[in-house]
Amino acid sequence: MSMSRASRSQERLVVVGGDAAGMSAASQARRLKGPDELEIVAFERGHFTSYSACGIPYWVGGDVEDRDQLIARSPEEHRARGIDLRMRTEVTELDVAGGRVRSRELESGAEAWTSYDKLVLATGAHPMRPSLPGIDAPGVHGVQTLDDGQALLDTLARTAGRRAVVIGAGYIGVEMAEALINRGYEVTVVNRGQEPMSTLDPDMGRLVHEAMEGLGITMVNDAEVSKILTGEDGRVRAVATEDAEYPADVVVLGIGVRPETALAEAAGLPLGDHKGLLTDLAMRVRGYENIWAGGDCVEVLDLVSGSERHIALGTHANKHGQVIGANVGGGYATFPGVVGTAVSKVCDLEIARTGLREKDARRAGLRFETVTIESTSRAGYYPGADPMKVKMLAERRTGRLLGVQIVGREGAAKRVDIAAVALTACMTVEQMTTLDLGYAPPFSPVWDPILVAARKAVIAVRGGTA
């Protein structure tokens, strides 16, 4: 039994989860309060801390040579900063009324209770695993942690066959498909949606589809996986839909992730529609004065639609951690929400989006106009001027920007940041047309593609011909 709160002179912060949000919170709290004021105990059930899960597909595909390149700070570095970090230790129960957590060392099985004055939940998310026959067969992999990535690489090293099936075509599915192509596999992507990248509207997703097929990836859209077939050795041998079977020596789940909130739910903490923890602007769990939560286990406010969303991104997790650490350490900070910005790529095709898709805007009850334009990344006469397509949504009559999607070659994706700032500032498309953006022929046409789309959107929301 650990020391009780009554017998300690300093406060104790307990952090559950040792990746981006959890260790950012612990590190920020430590900057503000020394060990004599605040004891920090952190639990991590895996082998690694403070790593880039977003980099796993690039490690699997060989763009990143070594796993350790993805690790921002090791357990030893955290401990040197005065954080009692306990690796390979899983928190199995939260006793909110008693202010303590139960943990189990995964190697020895030893269990213990640790009391806390302040608690941070940063339990992350887990890959979706649909309840299908054969889903737990050897050779079927979700990819969310460095341990998951290592397990997949171990399977690839042991498997003689070169056929891979990726289930799902979101960011993880698309990136893993490219990674497996880079490793010399024959790759089939089975996708239940109309087109890959469901975070885009289908007309923009079609461009991603064409790029994937250009890489040699076989795309199977509008297909629902019914079961995973196994061989006599129990290992995966194929993925089956109602209409066909796709041979597979390895299967990667790219369906998406869900918040890892079983502990929180069992403790009675408030969850949203997406099963993520609900917090206030200070990232404090709603209704609990001394519990905070951040990262992939929480839901966040969408500043455009006004609803809660679950978005698993390292950018948000690190910001959450900074906010939590400041508040735990005696300062003050808030996280107001997100506009839903994300970028990715397929080979040299860049993909970006922010704000609402058409179906998001309809769901929110908004009346809107959409425009699509084609432009280039540089002045048309300048070498390397690659085409890009920009789609923009704006609220009818008011002209408020609602969303932007961009698909193009080099120089396309990061233009979405202009739209992200405009969305955060609640700008109209007419206001956007006057933005003083940088121009020189190597970087942009005289009218940047974002501004060309905004000009066209102005006409549309005024009731003219777009």
C-alpha positions in Angstrom: 0.0 0.0 0.0 1.4 3.4 -1.0 1.7 6.4 1.4 -1.6 8.0 2.1 -2.3 11.6 1.2 -2.6 12.6 4.8 0.9 11.6 5.6 2.6 13.4 2.7 3.8 17.0 2.8 3.7 17.7 -0.9 0.9 17.0 -3.4 1.0 14.0 -5.7 0.1 14.0 -9.3 -0.7 10.7 -10.9 -0.6 10.4 -14.7 -2.1 7.5 -16.5 -0.5 7.1 -20.0 3.1 7.9 -21.0 2.8 9.3 -24.5 2.1 12.8 -25.8 -0.6 14.2 -23.6 0.4 12.5 -20.4 4.1 13.2 -20.5 3.6 16.8 -21.8 1.3 17.4 -18.8 3.9 15.8 -16.4 6.8 17.8 -17.9 4.9 21.1 -17.9 3.8 20.6 -14.3 7.4 19.8 -13.3 8.6 23.0 -14.9 6.2 25.0 -12.7 6.6 23.0 -9.5 9.7 21.3 -8.1 9.8 17.8 -6.5 9.5 19.3 -3.0 6.1 20.8 -3.9 4.7 18.2 -6.4 5.5 14.5 -6.6 4.7 13.1 -10.1 4.0 9.4 -10.7 3.3 8.3 -14.2 2.2 4.8 -15.4 2.8 3.5 -18.9 1.8 -0.1 -19.9 3.9 -0.2 -23.1 7.7 -0.2 -23.7 8.0 3.4 -24.9 7.1 7.0 -23.9 6.7 10.3 -25.8 6.8 8.9 -29.3 5.3 9.9 -32.6 2.5 7.4 -33.4 1.9 9.4 -36.6 5.4 8.3 -37.8 4.7 4.6 -37.6 3.6 4.1 -41.2 6.8 5.8 -42.4 8.9 3.6 -40.1 7.1 0.5 -41.4 7.6 1.7 -45.0 11.3 2.4 -44.5 11.2 6.2 -44.8 12.3 6.3 -41.2 15.1 3.9 -40.7 15.1 3.4 -36.9 12.3 3.1 -34.4 14.1 5.3 -31.9 14.0 8.2 -34.3 10.3 8.4 -33.4 10.9 8.8 -29.7 11.1 12.4 -28.5 12.0 11.6 -24.9 13.0 8.3 -23.3 11.8 7.0 -19.8 15.3 7.7 -18.5 15.1 11.4 -19.6 11.7 11.8 -17.9 13.1 10.2 -14.7 16.1 12.6 -14.8 13.6 15.5 -14.7 12.1 14.2 -11.5 9.1 12.2 -12.8 8.6 8.7 -11.2 7.8 6.9 -14.4 6.7 3.3 -14.1 7.0 1.4 -17.4 5.2 -1.8 -18.3 2.7 -1.0 -15.5 -1.0 -0.9 -16.3 -3.6 1.0 -14.3 -6.5 -1.4 -13.9 -8.9 0.6 -11.7 -9.8 4.2 -10.7 -11.1 4.8 -7.2 -12.4 8.3 -7.6 -14.0 8.5 -4.2 -10.9 7.3 -2.5 -8.5 9.3 -4.7 -6.3 6.4 -5.7 -5.5 4.1 -8.7 -4.8 0.4 -8.8 -1.9 -0.7 -11.0 -0.4 -4.0 -12.1 3.2 -4.6 -13.2 2.8 -6.6 -16.4 6.0 -8.6 -16.0 5.6 -9.7 -12.3 1.8 -9.3 -11.9 2.4 -7.4 -8.7 -0.5 -5.0 -7.8 -0.6 -1.9 -5.7 -2.8 1.2 -5.0 -1.3 4.7 -5.4 -3.1 7.7 -4.0 -3.3 11.0 -5.7 -4.2 14.6 -5.1 -4.5 15.3 -8.8 -5.1 12.8 -11.6 -4.4 13.1 -15.3 -6.0 10.6 -17.7 -4.1 10.2 -21.0 -5.0 6.7 -21.9 -5.1 7.3 -25.7 -7.1 5.3 -28.2 -7.2 1.8 -29.6 -7.6 0.6 -33.2 -11.1 -0.5 -34.0 -11.4 -4.3 -34.3 -14.8 -5.3 -35.6 -16.4 -8.4 -34.2 -15.6 -10.6 -37.2 -14.7 -14.3 -37.3 -10.9 -14.6 -37.4 -10.3 -11.0 -36.4 -7.8 -12.1 -33.7 -5.9 -14.6 -35.9 -2.1 -14.3 -36.1 -1.2 -11.9 -38.9 -4.0 -9.4 -38.2 -2.6 -6.2 -36.9 -3.9 -2.9 -35.6 -1.3 -0.1 -35.7 -1.6 2.6 -32.9 1.5 2.3 -30.7 5.2 1.6 -31.3 4.6 -1.9 -29.8 2.0 -2.4 -32.5 4.4 -1.2 -35.2 7.1 -3.5 -34.0 4.7 -6.5 -33.9 3.7 -5.8 -37.5 7.4 -5.6 -38.6 8.1 -8.8 -36.8 5.2 -10.5 -38.7 6.5 -9.1 -42.0 9.9 -10.5 -41.3 8.6 -14.0 -40.5 6.1 -14.2 -43.3 7.2 -15.6 -46.7 4.2 -14.4 -48.6 4.0 -10.9 -50.1 0.2 -10.3 -50.2 -1.3 -7.7 -47.8 -4.8 -6.6 -47.3 -5.6 -3.3 -45.5 -9.1 -3.0 -44.1 -10.2 0.6 -44.2 -9.1 3.6 -46.2 -8.8 6.5 -43.7 -5.5 8.1 -42.9 -4.0 5.0 -41.2 -5.3 2.7 -44.0 -4.0 4.9 -46.8 -0.6 5.5 -45.2 -0.2 1.8 -44.3 -1.1 0.7 -47.8 1.7 2.9 -49.2 4.1 1.7 -46.6 3.4 -2.0 -47.6 3.8 -1.1 -51.3 7.2 0.4 -50.4 8.1 -2.9 -48.8 7.3 -4.8 -52.0 3.9 -6.2 -51.1 0.9 -6.7 -53.3 -1.6 -4.5 -51.5 -5.4 -4.6 -51.6 -7.4 -2.0 -49.7 -11.0 -3.0 -48.8 -13.0 0.1 -48.0 -16.7 0.3 -46.9 -16.9 3.9 -48.2 -17.6 5.2 -51.6 -14.1 6.5 -52.0 -10.9 6.4 -49.7 -10.3 9.2 -47.2 -13.8 9.6 -45.8 -12.6 12.8 -44.1 -12.9 14.3 -47.7 -16.1 14.6 -49.8 -16.3 11.7 -52.3 -15.4 13.9 -55.3 -12.1 14.8 -53.7 -11.6 11.3 -52.4 -11.8 10.1 -56.0 -8.5 11.9 -56.6 -6.9 9.9 -53.8 -8.3 6.7 -55.3 -6.7 7.4 -58.6 -3.3 8.1 -57.0 -3.5 4.9 -55.0 -4.2 2.8 -58.1 -1.3 4.6 -59.7 1.0 3.2 -57.0 -0.3 -0.3 -57.8 -2.7 -0.6 -54.9 -5.9 -2.4 -55.7 -8.9 -0.4 -54.3 -12.1 -2.2 -53.4 -14.7 0.4 -52.4 -18.3 -0.1 -51.2 -17.2 -3.4 -49.7 -17.9 -4.7 -46.2 -15.6 -7.3 -44.7 -17.6 -10.3 -43.4 -14.8 -12.5 -42.0 -11.1 -13.2 -41.8 -10.3 -16.6 -43.2 -7.5 -18.7 -41.7 -5.4 -21.6 -42.8 -4.7 -25.0 -41.2 -2.0 -23.3 -39.1 -4.5 -20.8 -37.7 -2.9 -17.8 -39.4 -4.7 -15.4 -41.7 -5.0 -16.5 -45.3 -7.7 -14.2 -46.8 -10.1 -11.4 -46.2 -13.7 -12.2 -47.3 -16.6 -9.9 -48.3 -20.0 -11.0 -49.4 -18.8 -11.0 -53.0 -15.2 -12.0 -53.0 -12.1 -13.3 -51.2 -8.8 -11.4 -51.1 -5.7 -13.5 -50.3 -3.6 -12.2 -47.5 -0.4 -13.1 -45.7 -0.8 -10.1 -43.5 -3.8 -7.9 -42.7 -3.6 -4.4 -41.3 -6.7 -2.7 -39.7 -7.0 0.9 -40.9 -10.6 1.4 -39.8 -9.8 4.1 -37.3 -9.5 4.3 -33.5 -11.8 4.7 -30.5 -11.0 6.5 -27.2 -9.5 4.2 -24.6 -11.9 5.0 -21.8 -13.0 1.7 -20.3 -11.3 2.7 -17.0 -13.0 6.1 -17.0 -16.4 4.6 -17.8 -16.1 2.0 -15.1 -15.3 4.9 -12.6 -18.4 6.8 -13.7 -16.7 9.7 -15.4 -18.6 11.5 -18.1 -18.3 10.3 -21.7 -19.6 11.9 -24.9 -21.4 10.4 -27.9 -18.1 9.1 -29.3 -17.1 7.5 -25.9 -14.5 10.1 -25.3 -14.1 11.9 -21.9 -15.8 15.2 -21.7 -13.7 18.1 -20.3 -14.1 21.9 -19.7 -11.9 24.5 -21.4 -9.1 23.9 -18.9 -9.2 20.1 -19.8 -10.6 19.3 -16.4 -13.0 16.3 -16.5 -16.5 17.8 -16.2 -17.8 17.6 -12.6 -14.4 16.7 -11.1 -12.2 19.3 -9.5 -9.0 17.3 -9.4 -9.1 15.1 -12.5 -7.9 16.2 -16.0 -7.9 14.4 -19.3 -6.3 14.9 -22.7 -5.1 13.4 -25.9 -6.9 10.7 -27.9 -9.2 9.7 -25.0 -11.1 12.9 -25.0 -13.7 14.6 -27.2 -13.1 18.2 -28.2 -15.3 21.1 -29.4 -15.6 21.6 -33.1 -15.4 25.4 -33.4 -17.2 25.4 -36.8 -20.2 23.1 -36.1 -20.4 23.7 -32.3 -20.5 19.9 -31.6 -18.2 17.6 -29.8 -15.8 15.4 -31.9 -13.2 12.8 -31.4 -10.0 13.5 -33.3 -6.9 11.5 -32.6 -3.9 13.7 -33.5 -0.6 14.2 -31.8 -0.9 18.0 -32.3 -4.0 18.1 -30.1 -2.5 15.7 -27.6 0.6 17.8 -27.0 -1.5 21.0 -26.7 -3.8 19.3 -24.2 -0.8 18.2 -22.2 0.6 21.7 -22.0 -2.8 23.1 -20.9 -3.2 20.4 -18.2 0.3 20.8 -17.0 -0.1 24.5 -16.6 -3.3 24.1 -14.6 -2.0 21.3 -12.5 1.2 23.3 -11.8 -0.7 26.3 -10.5 -0.9 28.4 -13.7 -3.9 28.8 -16.0 -4.4 27.8 -19.6 -7.3 26.7 -21.8 -7.9 24.6 -25.0 -10.8 26.3 -26.8 -11.4 23.6 -29.5 -10.4 22.6 -33.0 -11.4 23.2 -36.6 -10.5 19.7 -37.8 -7.3 20.3 -39.8 -5.4 17.3 -41.1 -2.9 16.5 -43.9 -1.5 13.3 -45.4 0.0 12.1 -48.7 -0.1 9.2 -51.1 3.3 9.1 -52.8 3.7 12.7 -54.0 0.0 13.5 -53.9 -0.8 15.8 -50.9 -4.1 15.7 -49.2 -5.5 18.3 -46.8 -8.7 19.2 -45.1 -10.1 21.5 -42.5 -13.5 22.5 -41.2 -16.7 20.7 -42.4 -17.4 18.3 -45.3 -20.7 18.6 -47.1 -22.4 16.0 -44.9 -21.0 17.6 -41.7 -22.6 20.9 -42.7 -25.9 19.2 -43.5 -25.8 17.4 -40.1 -25.3 20.7 -38.4 -28.3 22.2 -40.2 -26.3 24.7 -42.2 -27.3 26.0 -45.6 -24.2 26.3 -47.7 -22.6 26.6 -51.1 -19.7 24.7 -52.5 -17.1 25.7 -55.1 -14.2 23.8 -56.7 -11.3 25.3 -58.5 -8.2 24.1 -60.2 -5.0 26.0 -59.9 -1.2 25.5 -59.6 1.2 25.5 -56.7 3.5 28.1 -58.5 3.2 30.6 -61.3 2.1 28.6 -64.4 5.3 29.6 -66.3 7.6 28.6 -63.4 9.2 25.2 -63.4 7.5 22.7 -61.2 4.1 24.4 -61.3 2.0 21.4 -60.3 -1.9 21.3 -60.5 -4.0 21.3 -57.4 -7.7 21.2 -56.7 -9.3 23.3 -54.0 -12.9 22.7 -52.7 -14.5 25.3 -50.4 -17.7 25.4 -48.4 -19.3 28.7 -47.3 -22.5 29.4 -45.5 -25.2 30.7 -47.7 -25.9 34.4 -47.5 -23.5 35.1 -44.6 -20.5 33.9 -46.5 -18.9 32.4 -43.4 -16.1 29.9 -44.4 -17.2 26.4 -43.4 -14.5 24.1 -44.8 -11.7 23.6 -47.3 -10.3 20.5 -49.0 -7.1 20.4 -51.1 -5.6 17.7 -53.2 -2.5 18.3 -55.3 1.2 17.9 -55.6 4.1 19.6 -53.9 3.1 22.8 -52.2 -0.6 21.9 -51.9 -1.3 20.5 -48.5 0.1 23.2 -46.1 -2.0 25.8 -47.9 -4.8 24.4 -45.8 -3.3 26.3 -42.8 -4.5 29.5 -44.3 -8.1 28.2 -44.2 -7.6 26.8 -40.7 -6.7 30.3 -39.4 -9.6 31.8 -41.3 -12.0 29.2 -39.8 -10.7 29.9 -36.3 -11.2 33.6 -36.8 -14.7 33.1 -38.2 -13.8 34.9 -41.4 -16.1 35.2 -44.4 -15.0 34.2 -47.8 -15.2 37.9 -48.8 -12.8 38.8 -46.0 -10.5 36.1 -47.2 -10.1 37.6 -50.7 -8.3 40.5 -49.2 -5.7 38.4 -47.2 -2.2 39.7 -47.8 -0.6 36.3 -48.7 3.0 35.9 -49.8 3.7 35.9 -53.5 6.6 35.1 -55.8 6.5 32.9 -58.9 8.4 30.0 -57.2 5.8 29.8 -54.4 2.4 30.8 -55.8 0.4 32.3 -58.7 -0.4 36.0 -58.3 -3.8 34.8 -57.0 -3.1 32.0 -54.5 -5.4 29.0 -55.0 -7.1 29.6 -51.7 -7.9 33.1 -52.7 -9.2 32.0 -56.2 -11.6 29.6 -54.4 -12.7 32.3 -52.0 -13.4 34.7 -54.9 -15.6 32.0 -56.5 -17.3 31.3 -53.2 -18.2 35.0 -52.8 -20.1 34.8 -56.1 -21.9 31.6 -55.0 -23.1 32.8 -51.6 -24.4 36.1 -53.2 -26.6 33.9 -55.3 -24.7 34.3 -58.6 -23.2 31.7 -60.8 -20.1 30.1 -59.1 
